[in-house]
Amino acid sequence: MSETTAPLRIHHRAQDATFQRVHGGNLVYNACWEDPRIDRELMALDHESRIVMITSAGCNALDYLLDDPAEIHAVDMNPRQNALLQLKSAMIRRDRFEDLFALFGNGSHPDFKSLREELDGLLPPYASRYWKEKHYYFKSSKLNPSFYYRGTAGQMAWIALKTFTSGRGKLRGRINAILEAKSLEEQQSIYAEVRPILWTKLVTWLLKQPVSMAMLGVPRAQIRLIEKNFAGGIPGFLQSKLEQVFTEIPFWENYFWQVYMCGRYTRECCPNYLREIHQPALLDRVDRIKTHSTTIANFLREHPGEYSHYVLLDHQDWMAAHRPEALAEEWQLILENSRPGTAILIRSASPEIDFIPAFARERLDLVDKPRTEALHQIDRVGTYGCTLFAHVTA
């Protein structure tokens, strides 16, 4: 091992260890960071759809229910993510909308301890124990006012918000202004004022730290993809993406970014599962969601079948870099448990997905690629390098 590679390998191992430590014992995502409006437009779900998806925070599984699928299997290696979806599902079954919105719209509830006790019969044992331990996640205080600043991604959002706004009255005022903007032209004007005071040396330094990226759920494999494909590395990537989010996409309907800026949703700008009009449909269909704390590959081994849709988020970025043999195995199982026309939706930190094994590529038809790329450009989250949508061929 050369003198130059040894320190680099040690640095990489430290990055991986940090990521594993952050993810190994924590709730990472308190809100989904993928736009279900794009997903549903691409997937065209119906009453025969049988979906396998990564749980994340569960918001999108509930959103997909509005298209009346037959079943949704929410799969996540982190049982805390499934516990979050199970809590949301239990609150929908409880059928008291104001409490649901207090928890997940406002991000706090004045008496979550008592509320959780009421949910014992509606929650699986692990989820019941987890939320008994983490009851303070829904307590609002000066140190932490919202559930949306809990979990590792939420904590990072809170640190970033404080870093961006501490002692900067003008910036705080401009954030409020962009929240109230009524046109893209107004957004563009406000962001032009904010840009030079937003990207300070401190912010750039913070974004380069492995622990910051780990808290946001970004592993080293994705950091490498970003540094390889985007000028300026992580800071340059995020500056470019924020430019798109704040100047090209209507912010008044962008609940993804608003919740981390404000710590709460509004009734007008929130995920569909928090809209009162959708509660009857969700109550009728919520039992169609089944959660599984395992990998996609293990789920398919244990629950073989012909599934119509797979929503794989960006987890294959990591597999391609660290476990190519597991990536090939996952694709083999996906194809074995598909039928002609099965839809597969993937996102990546890279501007192009080139890691799908050759045997799988041969079975995939990239359905209407220009349309997928056009929808990717109006994704309200705006932080992925690309979106891939394909159908399995015969």
Contacts in CASP RR format, 6 or more apart in sequence:
PFRMAT RR
TARGET T0000
AUTHOR 0000-0000-0000
METHOD contacts of the structure
MODEL  1
MSETTAPLRIHHRAQDATFQRVHGGNLVYNACWEDPRIDRELMALDHESR
IVMITSAGCNALDYLLDDPAEIHAVDMNPRQNALLQLKSAMIRRDRFEDL
FALFGNGSHPDFKSLREELDGLLPPYASRYWKEKHYYFKSSKLNPSFYYR
GTAGQMAWIALKTFTSGRGKLRGRINAILEAKSLEEQQSIYAEVRPILWT
KLVTWLLKQPVSMAMLGVPRAQIRLIEKNFAGGIPGFLQSKLEQVFTEIP
FWENYFWQVYMCGRYTRECCPNYLREIHQPALLDRVDRIKTHSTTIANFL
REHPGEYSHYVLLDHQDWMAAHRPEALAEEWQLILENSRPGTAILIRSAS
PEIDFIPAFARERLDLVDKPRTEALHQIDRVGTYGCTLFAHVTA
1 9 0 8 1.000
12 220 0 8 1.000
14 210 0 8 1.000
15 210 0 8 1.000
15 214 0 8 1.000
15 220 0 8 1.000
15 223 0 8 1.000
16 219 0 8 1.000
16 220 0 8 1.000
18 210 0 8 1.000
18 211 0 8 1.000
18 214 0 8 1.000
19 210 0 8 1.000
19 213 0 8 1.000
19 214 0 8 1.000
19 217 0 8 1.000
19 219 0 8 1.000
19 220 0 8 1.000
21 214 0 8 1.000
22 28 0 8 1.000
22 152 0 8 1.000
22 211 0 8 1.000
22 214 0 8 1.000
22 215 0 8 1.000
22 217 0 8 1.000
23 78 0 8 1.000
23 152 0 8 1.000
23 214 0 8 1.000
23 217 0 8 1.000
24 78 0 8 1.000
25 78 0 8 1.000
25 80 0 8 1.000
26 80 0 8 1.000
26 151 0 8 1.000
26 152 0 8 1.000
27 78 0 8 1.000
27 80 0 8 1.000
27 81 0 8 1.000
27 83 0 8 1.000
27 84 0 8 1.000
27 134 0 8 1.000
27 150 0 8 1.000
27 151 0 8 1.000
27 152 0 8 1.000
28 78 0 8 1.000
28 80 0 8 1.000
28 81 0 8 1.000
28 151 0 8 1.000
28 152 0 8 1.000
28 153 0 8 1.000
28 217 0 8 1.000
29 56 0 8 1.000
29 57 0 8 1.000
29 81 0 8 1.000
29 153 0 8 1.000
29 217 0 8 1.000
30 57 0 8 1.000
30 84 0 8 1.000
30 147 0 8 1.000
30 148 0 8 1.000
30 150 0 8 1.000
30 151 0 8 1.000
30 153 0 8 1.000
30 154 0 8 1.000
31 57 0 8 1.000
31 59 0 8 1.000
31 148 0 8 1.000
31 256 0 8 1.000
31 259 0 8 1.000
31 271 0 8 1.000
32 56 0 8 1.000
32 57 0 8 1.000
32 58 0 8 1.000
32 59 0 8 1.000
32 60 0 8 1.000
32 271 0 8 1.000
33 56 0 8 1.000
33 153 0 8 1.000
33 256 0 8 1.000
33 381 0 8 1.000
33 383 0 8 1.000
34 56 0 8 1.000
34 60 0 8 1.000
34 313 0 8 1.000
34 347 0 8 1.000
34 381 0 8 1.000
34 384 0 8 1.000
35 256 0 8 1.000
35 379 0 8 1.000
35 380 0 8 1.000
35 381 0 8 1.000
35 382 0 8 1.000
36 59 0 8 1.000
36 60 0 8 1.000
36 63 0 8 1.000
36 64 0 8 1.000
36 271 0 8 1.000
36 272 0 8 1.000
37 380 0 8 1.000
38 375 0 8 1.000
38 376 0 8 1.000
38 378 0 8 1.000
38 379 0 8 1.000
38 387 0 8 1.000
39 60 0 8 1.000
39 63 0 8 1.000
39 64 0 8 1.000
39 311 0 8 1.000
39 345 0 8 1.000
40 63 0 8 1.000
40 64 0 8 1.000
40 66 0 8 1.000
40 67 0 8 1.000
41 375 0 8 1.000
42 343 0 8 1.000
42 345 0 8 1.000
42 372 0 8 1.000
42 375 0 8 1.000
42 389 0 8 1.000
43 49 0 8 1.000
43 309 0 8 1.000
43 311 0 8 1.000
43 343 0 8 1.000
43 345 0 8 1.000
43 389 0 8 1.000
45 51 0 8 1.000
45 64 0 8 1.000
45 67 0 8 1.000
45 68 0 8 1.000
45 69 0 8 1.000
45 309 0 8 1.000
46 67 0 8 1.000
46 68 0 8 1.000
46 69 0 8 1.000
47 68 0 8 1.000
47 69 0 8 1.000
47 70 0 8 1.000
48 69 0 8 1.000
48 70 0 8 1.000
48 308 0 8 1.000
49 67 0 8 1.000
49 69 0 8 1.000
49 70 0 8 1.000
49 308 0 8 1.000
49 309 0 8 1.000
50 69 0 8 1.000
50 70 0 8 1.000
50 71 0 8 1.000
50 73 0 8 1.000
50 305 0 8 1.000
50 306 0 8 1.000
50 307 0 8 1.000
50 308 0 8 1.000
50 309 0 8 1.000
51 64 0 8 1.000
51 69 0 8 1.000
51 71 0 8 1.000
51 72 0 8 1.000
51 73 0 8 1.000
51 307 0 8 1.000
51 308 0 8 1.000
51 309 0 8 1.000
51 310 0 8 1.000
51 311 0 8 1.000
52 73 0 8 1.000
52 75 0 8 1.000
52 296 0 8 1.000
52 299 0 8 1.000
52 300 0 8 1.000
52 307 0 8 1.000
52 309 0 8 1.000
52 310 0 8 1.000
52 311 0 8 1.000
52 337 0 8 1.000
53 60 0 8 1.000
53 61 0 8 1.000
53 64 0 8 1.000
53 72 0 8 1.000
53 73 0 8 1.000
53 74 0 8 1.000
53 75 0 8 1.000
53 309 0 8 1.000
53 310 0 8 1.000
53 311 0 8 1.000
53 312 0 8 1.000
54 74 0 8 1.000
54 75 0 8 1.000
54 76 0 8 1.000
54 296 0 8 1.000
54 311 0 8 1.000
54 312 0 8 1.000
54 313 0 8 1.000
54 315 0 8 1.000
55 61 0 8 1.000
55 74 0 8 1.000
55 75 0 8 1.000
55 76 0 8 1.000
55 81 0 8 1.000
55 82 0 8 1.000
55 84 0 8 1.000
55 85 0 8 1.000
55 291 0 8 1.000
56 76 0 8 1.000
56 81 0 8 1.000
56 313 0 8 1.000
57 81 0 8 1.000
57 84 0 8 1.000
57 85 0 8 1.000
58 74 0 8 1.000
58 81 0 8 1.000
58 84 0 8 1.000
58 85 0 8 1.000
58 88 0 8 1.000
59 88 0 8 1.000
59 271 0 8 1.000
59 273 0 8 1.000
60 311 0 8 1.000
61 72 0 8 1.000
61 74 0 8 1.000
61 85 0 8 1.000
61 289 0 8 1.000
62 85 0 8 1.000
62 88 0 8 1.000
62 89 0 8 1.000
62 92 0 8 1.000
62 271 0 8 1.000
62 272 0 8 1.000
62 273 0 8 1.000
62 282 0 8 1.000
62 286 0 8 1.000
62 289 0 8 1.000
63 271 0 8 1.000
63 272 0 8 1.000
63 273 0 8 1.000
64 72 0 8 1.000
65 72 0 8 1.000
65 281 0 8 1.000
65 282 0 8 1.000
65 285 0 8 1.000
65 286 0 8 1.000
65 288 0 8 1.000
65 289 0 8 1.000
66 272 0 8 1.000
66 278 0 8 1.000
66 281 0 8 1.000
66 282 0 8 1.000
68 281 0 8 1.000
68 285 0 8 1.000
69 288 0 8 1.000
69 309 0 8 1.000
70 288 0 8 1.000
71 288 0 8 1.000
71 289 0 8 1.000
71 290 0 8 1.000
72 288 0 8 1.000
72 289 0 8 1.000
72 290 0 8 1.000
73 290 0 8 1.000
73 292 0 8 1.000
73 299 0 8 1.000
73 303 0 8 1.000
73 307 0 8 1.000
74 82 0 8 1.000
74 85 0 8 1.000
74 289 0 8 1.000
74 290 0 8 1.000
74 291 0 8 1.000
74 292 0 8 1.000
75 291 0 8 1.000
75 292 0 8 1.000
75 294 0 8 1.000
75 295 0 8 1.000
75 296 0 8 1.000
75 299 0 8 1.000
76 82 0 8 1.000
76 291 0 8 1.000
76 292 0 8 1.000
76 293 0 8 1.000
77 293 0 8 1.000
77 294 0 8 1.000
77 295 0 8 1.000
78 293 0 8 1.000
79 126 0 8 1.000
79 130 0 8 1.000
79 293 0 8 1.000
80 130 0 8 1.000
82 127 0 8 1.000
82 291 0 8 1.000
82 292 0 8 1.000
82 293 0 8 1.000
83 124 0 8 1.000
83 126 0 8 1.000
83 127 0 8 1.000
83 130 0 8 1.000
83 131 0 8 1.000
85 289 0 8 1.000
85 291 0 8 1.000
86 123 0 8 1.000
86 124 0 8 1.000
86 127 0 8 1.000
86 291 0 8 1.000
87 103 0 8 1.000
87 119 0 8 1.000
87 123 0 8 1.000
87 127 0 8 1.000
87 131 0 8 1.000
88 100 0 8 1.000
88 104 0 8 1.000
88 273 0 8 1.000
89 286 0 8 1.000
89 289 0 8 1.000
90 119 0 8 1.000
90 122 0 8 1.000
90 123 0 8 1.000
90 127 0 8 1.000
91 99 0 8 1.000
91 100 0 8 1.000
91 103 0 8 1.000
91 104 0 8 1.000
91 119 0 8 1.000
92 100 0 8 1.000
92 273 0 8 1.000
92 279 0 8 1.000
92 282 0 8 1.000
92 283 0 8 1.000
92 286 0 8 1.000
93 122 0 8 1.000
93 283 0 8 1.000
93 286 0 8 1.000
94 100 0 8 1.000
94 118 0 8 1.000
94 119 0 8 1.000
94 122 0 8 1.000
95 279 0 8 1.000
95 283 0 8 1.000
97 276 0 8 1.000
97 279 0 8 1.000
99 109 0 8 1.000
99 115 0 8 1.000
100 274 0 8 1.000
100 279 0 8 1.000
101 267 0 8 1.000
101 274 0 8 1.000
101 276 0 8 1.000
102 108 0 8 1.000
102 109 0 8 1.000
102 110 0 8 1.000
103 109 0 8 1.000
103 112 0 8 1.000
103 115 0 8 1.000
103 138 0 8 1.000
103 147 0 8 1.000
104 147 0 8 1.000
104 265 0 8 1.000
104 273 0 8 1.000
104 274 0 8 1.000
105 264 0 8 1.000
105 265 0 8 1.000
105 270 0 8 1.000
105 274 0 8 1.000
106 146 0 8 1.000
106 264 0 8 1.000
106 265 0 8 1.000
107 138 0 8 1.000
107 140 0 8 1.000
107 146 0 8 1.000
107 147 0 8 1.000
107 148 0 8 1.000
107 263 0 8 1.000
107 264 0 8 1.000
108 138 0 8 1.000
108 139 0 8 1.000
108 140 0 8 1.000
108 145 0 8 1.000
108 146 0 8 1.000
108 147 0 8 1.000
109 115 0 8 1.000
109 138 0 8 1.000
112 135 0 8 1.000
112 138 0 8 1.000
112 139 0 8 1.000
113 135 0 8 1.000
116 128 0 8 1.000
116 131 0 8 1.000
116 132 0 8 1.000
116 135 0 8 1.000
119 128 0 8 1.000
119 131 0 8 1.000
120 128 0 8 1.000
121 128 0 8 1.000
123 131 0 8 1.000
124 291 0 8 1.000
134 150 0 8 1.000
137 147 0 8 1.000
137 150 0 8 1.000
137 151 0 8 1.000
138 147 0 8 1.000
140 146 0 8 1.000
144 150 0 8 1.000
144 158 0 8 1.000
145 263 0 8 1.000
146 263 0 8 1.000
146 264 0 8 1.000
148 154 0 8 1.000
148 157 0 8 1.000
148 259 0 8 1.000
148 260 0 8 1.000
148 263 0 8 1.000
148 264 0 8 1.000
149 155 0 8 1.000
149 157 0 8 1.000
149 158 0 8 1.000
149 161 0 8 1.000
149 263 0 8 1.000
152 214 0 8 1.000
152 215 0 8 1.000
152 216 0 8 1.000
152 217 0 8 1.000
153 215 0 8 1.000
153 216 0 8 1.000
153 217 0 8 1.000
154 215 0 8 1.000
154 260 0 8 1.000
155 215 0 8 1.000
156 212 0 8 1.000
156 215 0 8 1.000
156 216 0 8 1.000
157 260 0 8 1.000
159 206 0 8 1.000
160 203 0 8 1.000
160 206 0 8 1.000
161 260 0 8 1.000
161 261 0 8 1.000
163 202 0 8 1.000
163 203 0 8 1.000
163 206 0 8 1.000
164 171 0 8 1.000
164 175 0 8 1.000
164 198 0 8 1.000
164 203 0 8 1.000
165 171 0 8 1.000
165 172 0 8 1.000
165 175 0 8 1.000
168 197 0 8 1.000
170 193 0 8 1.000
170 197 0 8 1.000
171 194 0 8 1.000
171 197 0 8 1.000
171 198 0 8 1.000
174 190 0 8 1.000
174 193 0 8 1.000
174 194 0 8 1.000
175 194 0 8 1.000
175 261 0 8 1.000
177 190 0 8 1.000
178 187 0 8 1.000
178 190 0 8 1.000
178 191 0 8 1.000
178 194 0 8 1.000
178 246 0 8 1.000
178 251 0 8 1.000
179 251 0 8 1.000
179 258 0 8 1.000
179 261 0 8 1.000
179 262 0 8 1.000
181 187 0 8 1.000
181 190 0 8 1.000
181 251 0 8 1.000
181 252 0 8 1.000
182 252 0 8 1.000
184 247 0 8 1.000
184 248 0 8 1.000
184 250 0 8 1.000
187 246 0 8 1.000
187 247 0 8 1.000
187 250 0 8 1.000
187 251 0 8 1.000
188 246 0 8 1.000
188 247 0 8 1.000
190 246 0 8 1.000
191 243 0 8 1.000
191 246 0 8 1.000
191 247 0 8 1.000
194 246 0 8 1.000
195 243 0 8 1.000
199 235 0 8 1.000
199 239 0 8 1.000
203 235 0 8 1.000
204 235 0 8 1.000
206 212 0 8 1.000
207 213 0 8 1.000
207 234 0 8 1.000
207 235 0 8 1.000
207 238 0 8 1.000
208 234 0 8 1.000
208 235 0 8 1.000
210 220 0 8 1.000
210 223 0 8 1.000
213 219 0 8 1.000
213 223 0 8 1.000
213 234 0 8 1.000
218 349 0 8 1.000
219 317 0 8 1.000
219 318 0 8 1.000
220 321 0 8 1.000
221 317 0 8 1.000
221 318 0 8 1.000
221 320 0 8 1.000
221 321 0 8 1.000
221 322 0 8 1.000
222 314 0 8 1.000
222 317 0 8 1.000
222 318 0 8 1.000
222 349 0 8 1.000
223 234 0 8 1.000
224 321 0 8 1.000
225 317 0 8 1.000
225 348 0 8 1.000
225 349 0 8 1.000
225 350 0 8 1.000
226 233 0 8 1.000
226 234 0 8 1.000
226 237 0 8 1.000
226 349 0 8 1.000
226 350 0 8 1.000
227 233 0 8 1.000
227 234 0 8 1.000
228 350 0 8 1.000
229 350 0 8 1.000
229 351 0 8 1.000
229 385 0 8 1.000
230 236 0 8 1.000
230 237 0 8 1.000
230 240 0 8 1.000
238 383 0 8 1.000
241 382 0 8 1.000
241 383 0 8 1.000
244 382 0 8 1.000
245 251 0 8 1.000
245 254 0 8 1.000
245 257 0 8 1.000
245 380 0 8 1.000
245 381 0 8 1.000
245 382 0 8 1.000
245 383 0 8 1.000
248 377 0 8 1.000
249 378 0 8 1.000
249 379 0 8 1.000
249 380 0 8 1.000
249 382 0 8 1.000
251 257 0 8 1.000
251 258 0 8 1.000
252 269 0 8 1.000
253 269 0 8 1.000
253 380 0 8 1.000
254 269 0 8 1.000
254 380 0 8 1.000
255 265 0 8 1.000
255 269 0 8 1.000
255 270 0 8 1.000
255 271 0 8 1.000
255 380 0 8 1.000
256 380 0 8 1.000
256 381 0 8 1.000
257 380 0 8 1.000
257 381 0 8 1.000
258 265 0 8 1.000
258 266 0 8 1.000
258 269 0 8 1.000
259 265 0 8 1.000
265 271 0 8 1.000
265 274 0 8 1.000
267 275 0 8 1.000
272 278 0 8 1.000
273 282 0 8 1.000
292 299 0 8 1.000
292 303 0 8 1.000
294 302 0 8 1.000
295 330 0 8 1.000
296 310 0 8 1.000
296 312 0 8 1.000
296 315 0 8 1.000
296 330 0 8 1.000
296 333 0 8 1.000
296 334 0 8 1.000
297 326 0 8 1.000
297 329 0 8 1.000
297 330 0 8 1.000
297 333 0 8 1.000
300 333 0 8 1.000
300 334 0 8 1.000
300 336 0 8 1.000
300 337 0 8 1.000
301 333 0 8 1.000
304 336 0 8 1.000
304 337 0 8 1.000
305 337 0 8 1.000
306 337 0 8 1.000
306 338 0 8 1.000
306 339 0 8 1.000
306 342 0 8 1.000
307 337 0 8 1.000
307 338 0 8 1.000
307 342 0 8 1.000
308 339 0 8 1.000
308 341 0 8 1.000
308 342 0 8 1.000
308 343 0 8 1.000
309 342 0 8 1.000
309 343 0 8 1.000
309 344 0 8 1.000
309 345 0 8 1.000
310 334 0 8 1.000
310 338 0 8 1.000
310 342 0 8 1.000
310 343 0 8 1.000
310 344 0 8 1.000
310 345 0 8 1.000
311 345 0 8 1.000
312 344 0 8 1.000
312 345 0 8 1.000
312 346 0 8 1.000
313 346 0 8 1.000
313 347 0 8 1.000
314 346 0 8 1.000
314 347 0 8 1.000
314 348 0 8 1.000
314 349 0 8 1.000
314 384 0 8 1.000
316 327 0 8 1.000
316 330 0 8 1.000
316 346 0 8 1.000
316 348 0 8 1.000
316 353 0 8 1.000
316 355 0 8 1.000
316 356 0 8 1.000
317 348 0 8 1.000
317 349 0 8 1.000
317 350 0 8 1.000
317 355 0 8 1.000
319 326 0 8 1.000
319 327 0 8 1.000
319 330 0 8 1.000
320 327 0 8 1.000
320 355 0 8 1.000
324 355 0 8 1.000
327 355 0 8 1.000
327 357 0 8 1.000
328 357 0 8 1.000
328 359 0 8 1.000
331 356 0 8 1.000
331 357 0 8 1.000
331 359 0 8 1.000
331 360 0 8 1.000
332 359 0 8 1.000
332 360 0 8 1.000
334 344 0 8 1.000
334 360 0 8 1.000
335 360 0 8 1.000
335 363 0 8 1.000
335 392 0 8 1.000
338 392 0 8 1.000
339 392 0 8 1.000
340 392 0 8 1.000
340 393 0 8 1.000
340 394 0 8 1.000
341 391 0 8 1.000
341 392 0 8 1.000
341 393 0 8 1.000
342 391 0 8 1.000
342 392 0 8 1.000
343 367 0 8 1.000
343 389 0 8 1.000
343 390 0 8 1.000
343 391 0 8 1.000
343 392 0 8 1.000
344 364 0 8 1.000
344 388 0 8 1.000
344 389 0 8 1.000
344 390 0 8 1.000
344 391 0 8 1.000
344 392 0 8 1.000
345 387 0 8 1.000
345 388 0 8 1.000
345 389 0 8 1.000
346 353 0 8 1.000
346 387 0 8 1.000
346 388 0 8 1.000
346 389 0 8 1.000
347 384 0 8 1.000
347 385 0 8 1.000
347 386 0 8 1.000
347 387 0 8 1.000
347 388 0 8 1.000
348 384 0 8 1.000
348 385 0 8 1.000
348 386 0 8 1.000
348 388 0 8 1.000
349 384 0 8 1.000
349 385 0 8 1.000
350 385 0 8 1.000
350 386 0 8 1.000
351 385 0 8 1.000
351 386 0 8 1.000
352 386 0 8 1.000
353 386 0 8 1.000
353 388 0 8 1.000
356 364 0 8 1.000
363 392 0 8 1.000
363 393 0 8 1.000
364 390 0 8 1.000
364 391 0 8 1.000
364 392 0 8 1.000
364 393 0 8 1.000
365 390 0 8 1.000
365 391 0 8 1.000
365 392 0 8 1.000
365 393 0 8 1.000
366 372 0 8 1.000
366 388 0 8 1.000
366 389 0 8 1.000
366 390 0 8 1.000
367 389 0 8 1.000
367 390 0 8 1.000
367 391 0 8 1.000
368 389 0 8 1.000
372 387 0 8 1.000
372 388 0 8 1.000
372 389 0 8 1.000
373 386 0 8 1.000
373 387 0 8 1.000
375 387 0 8 1.000
376 384 0 8 1.000
376 385 0 8 1.000
376 386 0 8 1.000
376 387 0 8 1.000
379 387 0 8 1.000
END
